[in-house]
Amino acid sequence: MVCMWIWTGSSGWLPTICPFQPPEARHWPTTMLWIPVALSDCEQYTYDQCSRVVRRYIARRREEQPRYRWQGLCGETGAAPAARHAMKAYHLKEVIENRCQEKLRVLEDIFRLHVGQKTIVFTGSNEMAMAVSRRFWILTILSHTPKRQRLAALDGFADGTFQVLVADRVPDEGIDVPDAKVAVVPGGQGAARQARQRLGRVLRKSGTARAVLYEVVCENTKDVRRSRNRRRSDAFANVKRTVLG
């Protein structure tokens, strides 16, 4: 990797770590930059506390039923207060993974690095999409956005009215954004099928331009495992992966 100084306008020159690419890199249709981030001390404390709540409940139930599985917890939340408490802890863990503050800071760096380039951010939830939208004043497409508004937003993105678009899973299905050559996946939920669809949105060649895909992942959380599962799919067969950080 090499360090480059990038002019960002109001913020002046900022040091940016970029991957060194050998001559054959011109044949790679997509470059993937995998950026690990850490939780803040407060986020990490809450995350660890929630993990303990879930583990203790599962361990106690397995003492009673050795074959007890996670699906059992899902089925008990309606009748058992302890199960509801464990499930709330589990969901809070997901919230922390998806919306940690460091992910938003890294997104800001990516937007500065690619200012003027069409960029699409794929999130795993409406909540994360709204968090990004509020932080950076970016047009958002959510799962409940009416079709007419959705298409208007995509038309605006295509004609250059909007340079950046953030979306939940809606554009995964049957909607093309071939002009986007920068895509960002800030962790979150997403299967291999969605990975293929998302890559397909930015893999379509436009002249000699190649796509750049950023994946921002929380270290020491399930975010890492989900990311690993996505990368194992054939969607990433021709993707050059570089770890930053």
C-alpha angles and dihedrals in degrees: 000000000000133000115238128185110227124197109229102175111231092028094048121214116352126190111241127189110222130180118252108235123201120226092268089062089090087074094056108099092202137022115207119203113197111202118191116203133186131229118247117253091259093047092047092050092051091044092052092047091052091048090054092051092053095043093049093051093048091046092050092049091048089055086059096037114021092198094051112140138189091263087065091062091052090054095048101053093090095059109022120066091201090055091050090050091051092048092050089051090051092051091048088055089055091050091053092048093048100041107030113150094240091063090057091049091052090048089056090054091049092050090051092048092051100036110159093021123109107254132181124197117205113201130186097227143026089243093058091045090053092046090055092044094051094045096050104020092242127160110257135205113200133186091259097044109126114252094243092055090044093054092044090054092049091048089052090050091049095050094045099253087122121034097188130041129184120199143174117220096301097097090051090080119068099319121118128207101175093162091066110098096168121060128178126198109188094197118262130122122334137131130221090265090058090047090057092048094047093048089049090060092063103027097077106110121239107191108302095334118125126204126247120209121192121196116191112197134179112237120231093020137095086265087083094054093048090050091050091052091051092050092052091064122097087249088085098044093112098032122113108219123206126179116220121196 
